[in-house]
Amino acid sequence: MKWLVCTLTYPKVTGKDRLNNPITEDVKVFKTFCRRTPFTVEEMALDGRKITEDSSKFLLCCRKSRLPKFNKLILNNSVYVVKKTENLQKFTLVYAEAFKVED
């Protein structure tokens, strides 16, 4: 497996609509190397954990303390919504699900 460049994004308020609701746009906040890691058999067998083909784990080549706040990860033109992050000393483990746009 090779390391690929991924982009982390976070929504930024760019204005308000006529009803005074915030209008947001995803802004790139950080680029780092990452790789997709498979789920283990034990993780798939845990009760209460929904693992589908849309679920993925990513290992970021950066400490969690050095990362800015982010909620999406972009890799190879695919967007993933971050569900959880874990600190692994030199690395950060990100649990994410594929982002799908309704037609």
N, C-alpha and C positions, 0 to 999 in steps of 0.2 A: 504494500500500500504506500502511496506517495502522499506527501503533504501538498495541499492546494491552498491557494489564497482565497479567503472568504472576507466578506464585508459585513460589519455589524451596523444596524440602523436603530434609530429611536425617533418617535414622532415629535415634531415640533409644530407648535401652533403658529399658523401663518396669517390668520385673520378670523373674522366672524361673519356668519351669514346673516340674512335679514331677520332671523329669529334669535339672533345673538348666541347661536351655537358655535363652538370653536371649529375652525377648519384646520385640519392637521395634514402634514406631509412628512413622509419618512425621510430623515436626513442621515447620511452616512457619517458615523461617528468614529469608526476604527477599522483598520484592515490588519489581518493577521493570518498566519498559516493554521490550517486545521485539517483534520482527517475524519472521515466517517467511521464509527466503530460499531460493530454488530452487538446485538443483545445476546446475552448468554442464555442457556437453557433455564438456569435458575431464575433469572429475571423474568422470563416469559411465563414461568409457572407460579409466580407470586399472585396471591389472591388480591383482587381489587385493582390490579394494574392492567390497563387496557393497552395492549401493544398491537398495532396494526401495521400495514405496509407503509402508512404515512408517518409512523413514529420513527425517529432516528436519534442517535447519540453522536455528538461531535466532540472531538478532543481539540481544544484550542491551545496553541503553543504560546501561552501567556498566562501569567498569574492572575487570579480573579481580582486581586487587590489593585492591579494596574489597568483593569478594563473599565471603560466608562459605562454608564447605564445604557442598556440596550434591550430590545424586545424582539428583534428579528435578525436572522442570519441569512445571508445570500451566498450561495455556492453554485457555480455552474449555471447561472440564470434561474435557479430554483430558489424560492423563498420559503423559509422555515420560521414558524412562530415559536419563540422560546417558552418552555413550560417551567424549567427548573435549571439551576446551575449549581455545580459543586466544585469546591476548591481541592485540587490535587497537588499541592505544593508548586511545582514548576508549570503545571498545566491547569486548564479549566475544563470540566466536563459539562456539556450542555445537552439537555434533553429537549427535543423540539419535535414539532409536527409540521408536515408539509402544509403550506398556505394555499388554499384553493379559492379561486374567484368564481362566483356563480355567474352563469351566462344569462 
